[in-house]
Amino acid sequence: MEITCLIIDDEPLAIKLIENFVKRTPFLKLCGSYDNSIEGLAAISERPVNLLFLDIQMPDLNGMELSRLVPKETKIIFTTAFKEYAFDSYEVSALDFLLKPISYSKFIQATTKAQEWFEMKSARNGANNPNENRTNDIYSAKTDSDSNDDYLFIRTDSKLQRIEVDNILYISGLKDYVHIYLCDSARPLIVHITMKAVESMLSTKKFMRIHRSYIVAMDKIRSIDRNNRLYIGNEIIRVSDAYKENFNNYLDKRTLR
């Protein structure tokens, strides 16, 4: 499917680079570029697009502020030279985060994630979808959250795919969809289900919600720094304040002093 997109960035060179990347990507259609956040907001409010490439640090109206004003149907990929904004981007449900200078390989990874999200949404909203009323696409025989089930079934297309629970690294949520990241796969599985629902299917002995948008497999954590950032797989995930007490209690029981 074709994804319409817009660029808002106060750096002309950054705009030119992303424009070039968009032209090289067959499923993207550029609908405009703006180096002024106010003008960009006016354009996207008048004519919403599927995807917005949005710089964070801009004068007048910064990217975080602007992201809360764009139409709900527009998904956001943040672009910035400051890595510390990565965690903030997830607080506003950004689809992804690109650190400048942006390489095309990172760009295509982020936009492919966007493509998968829109395709999943389109499939769920299809008028001829015989399963459009089902509540979720993950199935488990679990009767309680601490049972020892070692696999789940996930609906992909018209079939159920089995995944081993021990193969799950972490799960990230985006509205009514989750991305399930596996140890043996570079690409996540995208499933129509809420974070709350998938959390109830996983053993509390093995998994923990550490952020509104993240559930992690506790035995897959490699290290934890002083800022409560978890190093898991190739990702760094911050424990948010709302979940910090529960997480610290877990650590206290398992830390040699």
N, C-alpha and C positions, 0 to 999 in steps of 0.2 A: 504494500500500500504506500501511497505518497504521503509524506509528512510535510506540512507547511511550517516554515520557521521564520524567526525574526532575530536580529542581533541588536543588543543595546550595550555599548561599550564606549567609554570616553577616549580610548586610545585608537587612533586611526590605523596603526599598524596591526593591532589585534583584530580589528574589524576586517581588514584586508585578508589576514590569514584565515579567519573563520569562513569568510566568503569563499575563498579558494577551496577550503575543505568541503564546504557545502556543494560546490560545483562538481567536485570529484566523487560525491556520494549519490548514487542514482536515485535513492528513495527520498531524498530531501529536496524541497522546493523553497528557495529563498524569496520571502515576500517583502523584505526591507531591512535596512541597516540604519542605526541611529547612534550618533555620538553624544546625544543629549538625553538624559533620563526622562525629563518631562515630556519632550517631543515623542520619545519612544513609547511612553505610557499612553499618551493620547492616541497614537497610531494603533497600538494593540487593543486598546479599549474600544476603538471604533471598528476594528476589523481583527477579531481574535484569530490566532494561529494555533497550531498543535503544539509547537515547541519554541521556547525562548532561550537563546544563549545570552546570559545576563552577567555582566561584570558586577562585582560587589562594591568595590571602592570607587564611588563616583561623587562629584559635587551635586549640590541641590537635593537630590534624592538618591540615596545609596541603594544598592541592589537588594539588600534585605528588606528595606522599607518598600521598595517598588514591588517585590515579589508578593507582598500581602495585598496588593491592589490590582493585580492582573486578573483577567477572567479565570474562573475555576477550571475551565476545560483546557487551559494552557498549562503544559508541564514545563518545568524549568531545569536547565542545566547551567549551573553557575560556572563562571570563568574568573579566575583571580590569580594574582601573583603571591597571595598570602595564604600559606597553608593553614594558619590558625583559624581561618574562617570555615574550614571543612566541617567541623562539628556543628557550627551554627546553621549551615545549609540544610542539615537534616531536620532541624527544628521546624523549618517551614516546608517540609516534605518535598525537597528538591529531588529530581529524578537522578541527578548525578552531579559531580563536582570535578572540574578540570583545572589543574594547576598550570599556570603559565611558566615558561613557554610551553605551549600545547603542541604535542606531536600528533601526527595524523593517526597513529595506531591507538592512542588514548581517545582521540576524537571519535573514531569509528566504533570503539568499544562502548562509549557512552551513547552514541546515536543508535547503535544496534539494540541496546537496552531499551531505548525509547521506542524503537520500531516494534520490539516484542511486546512492550506494554500496550501500545495502541492496537496491535493486532489482537491481543488478548481481549481488550475492551470491546473491539469491534465484534469479535466472535461471541462475546457474552451478550451484546446488545442486538445480535442478528434476529430478525423477525422469524426466521425459520429454524432457530435453535431449539430443538426439542427439549433441551435441559435448562432453559433460561430461568426456570423457577427454583432450581435446586439451590440450597443455601451455601454449599461450599464444594470444593473439588478435592478434598483430602478425606480419606476414609481410614478408620482404625477400629480394631476390635476392643479398644480399651474400655474398661468399665470405671477406672479411676486414674488420677493423674500420676500415681506412683506404681502402676503395674509395670511388668517387665517386658512388654511387647518390644520386639527388636526390629520391627519394620512398619511402614505405612504404605498405603496405596494412594497415588496421586493421579487425578484424571488429566490426561493429556490428549487432546483431540477427542477421539471416540473410544479410547481405551484407558484402562487403569494400569499405571506403571508402579511397580514396587520399588521402594527405596529403603535401604537399611538405615535405621536410626543412628547407628554408630558411624555412618558415612556423612552425617550432617555436621558442617562446621559452625554455621550460624544462619540466622534467618532475619531478613530485613523486611519491614512493612511499608507499604505505600497505599494509604486509604484502604480499599477492599481487596488489595492484592498483596501477596508476599513473594519475596525472592528467596528461594532455598538454595544456599551455597553448599556444595558437596566437596568432600576431600579429593575426589578423583575426577572432577570436572571443572573446566575453566569458566563455563557459563552456568548461571543459576537456572533453576526451574522456576517459572512464574506461574503462580496458582491463585485462583480467585477464592480468597478466604480472608477473614480478618485476623489480625495479630492475636486478639483475645481468643478466638476460636482455635487457632493452631497451638497457642500456649496451653490450652486445656487438654490437648491431645498428647503432650509431651511429658515425660517423667520429670517431676521436680527434683529428683535426685541427680539427673543428668543435665538438665537445661535450666537456664535462668533468664528472666527478662531483666535486662540491665539498662534499658532505654525504651522510650515510647516506641521507637522504630526498630529495636533489636532484641533478639533472643539468641543466646550463645550456648554452645556445647561447652560445659565447664572443663571437661577433660581435654579440650583442644586448645586451651589458652596456653601460649608459650611463656608469656611474661606479663607483668603489670607494673607500670611505672608509678611514680609518686603522685601523678595527676589523675590517677584512676583511669588510665587508658590501657585497654587490653590489646595485646598483640596476638592475633589469631589468623592463621592462614597468611594471606598477603595484606591483611587489613589491620587498621588501628581503630578501635571503637571505644568511645568514651562512655563511662558509666555516668548517667545523668543523676542530678541531685535527688530526684524523686525515688530512685532505686538504690541509692548509695548505702543507706542503712542496712537493707537486706543483704546487699552484696558484701559489705564489711563484716557482718555477722557470720556469713558463710566463710570468709577468709580467716576470721579469728579462730574458728574451730579447726582450721587446717594449716595453720602457720606455725612453724617451729621457731621459737624465739631464744 
